[in-house]
Amino acid sequence: MINIEKGWTEVTINSNCEFNDFYAIADVLKKIFNITFNQKLNDFNSTTYYDFEYKGSKLMIHYNIYLGISIFPKALKNVTVNDNDMVIEISTLLIKELTDITGT
């Protein structure tokens, strides 16, 4: 699901998941897409943010116990068109990869 209501692009990767799913998805980003996470912020298993760079755009993968896993630009309201485009690109590639892995 793509959400642009806040002024930036946010793509939900999985809206109904466990915390371990976040780690598995982050691992796919790391291993398949050679992503390096620059900063990690955890809040007692209810919210987690990992910053990363993809094709020059600073993005975040986010987990929330109630909202699931999503990717959005780190700049939020100061986002560029390229940042929003890279959110769509990496999310599309990630969802395709996850579908190939799980077969669903």
C-alpha positions as CSV (number, residue, x, y, z in Angstrom):
1,M,0.0,0.0,0.0
2,I,1.3,3.4,-1.0
3,N,0.4,6.4,1.2
4,I,1.2,10.0,0.2
5,E,-1.2,11.8,2.5
6,K,1.5,13.1,4.9
7,G,3.5,14.9,2.1
8,W,5.9,12.1,1.4
9,T,5.7,8.6,0.0
10,E,5.4,5.7,2.5
11,V,5.0,2.1,1.3
12,T,3.7,-0.5,3.6
13,I,5.6,-3.8,3.1
14,N,3.6,-5.8,5.6
15,S,0.8,-4.5,7.7
16,N,0.2,-7.7,9.8
17,C,3.4,-9.0,11.1
18,E,5.6,-9.9,14.1
19,F,8.8,-8.2,15.2
20,N,10.8,-11.1,13.8
21,D,9.4,-10.3,10.4
22,F,11.1,-6.9,10.5
23,Y,14.5,-8.5,11.1
24,A,13.9,-11.0,8.2
25,I,12.9,-8.2,5.9
26,A,15.9,-6.0,7.0
27,D,18.1,-9.1,6.4
28,V,16.8,-9.3,2.8
29,L,17.6,-5.7,2.2
30,K,21.1,-6.2,3.5
31,K,21.8,-9.5,1.7
32,I,20.0,-9.1,-1.6
33,F,20.2,-5.3,-2.1
34,N,23.6,-4.7,-0.3
35,I,21.9,-2.2,2.1
36,T,24.0,-1.0,5.0
37,F,22.0,0.3,8.0
38,N,23.5,3.6,9.2
39,Q,21.5,4.1,12.4
40,K,19.2,1.8,14.3
41,L,16.6,3.0,16.8
42,N,14.6,0.5,18.9
43,D,11.9,1.3,21.3
44,F,11.2,-1.8,23.5
45,N,9.9,-4.0,20.6
46,S,7.0,-1.7,19.7
47,T,8.7,0.6,17.3
48,T,12.0,0.3,15.3
49,Y,13.6,2.5,12.7
50,Y,16.6,1.6,10.6
51,D,18.2,4.3,8.4
52,F,19.7,3.4,5.1
53,E,20.8,4.9,1.8
54,Y,19.6,3.7,-1.6
55,K,20.8,5.3,-4.8
56,G,21.7,8.5,-3.0
57,S,18.4,8.8,-1.1
58,K,18.2,8.5,2.7
59,L,15.4,6.2,3.6
60,M,14.0,4.4,6.7
61,I,12.5,1.1,7.2
62,H,10.1,1.2,10.1
63,Y,8.3,-1.4,12.3
64,N,5.4,-0.6,14.5
65,I,3.5,-3.2,16.4
66,Y,0.2,-1.8,15.3
67,L,1.1,-0.5,11.8
68,G,3.5,-3.2,10.5
69,I,6.6,-2.5,8.3
70,S,7.0,0.4,6.0
71,I,9.6,2.3,4.1
72,F,9.7,6.1,3.8
73,P,12.2,9.0,3.2
74,K,14.2,10.1,6.2
75,A,13.7,13.8,5.2
76,L,9.9,13.5,5.7
77,K,8.4,17.0,4.8
78,N,11.7,18.1,3.2
79,V,11.6,15.1,0.8
80,T,12.7,15.3,-2.8
81,V,10.9,13.8,-5.8
82,N,13.9,11.4,-6.1
83,D,13.5,10.3,-2.5
84,N,9.9,9.4,-3.1
85,D,10.8,7.6,-6.3
86,M,13.5,5.6,-4.5
87,V,10.9,4.6,-1.8
88,I,8.7,3.2,-4.6
89,E,11.6,1.5,-6.4
90,I,13.2,-0.3,-3.4
91,S,9.8,-1.2,-2.0
92,T,8.6,-2.7,-5.3
93,L,11.9,-4.7,-5.6
94,L,11.7,-5.8,-2.0
95,I,8.1,-6.9,-2.2
96,K,8.9,-8.9,-5.4
97,E,11.9,-10.5,-3.6
98,L,9.8,-11.4,-0.6
99,T,7.1,-12.9,-2.9
100,D,9.8,-15.0,-4.7
101,I,11.1,-16.2,-1.3
102,T,7.8,-17.1,0.2
103,G,5.9,-18.1,-2.9
104,T,2.9,-16.0,-2.0
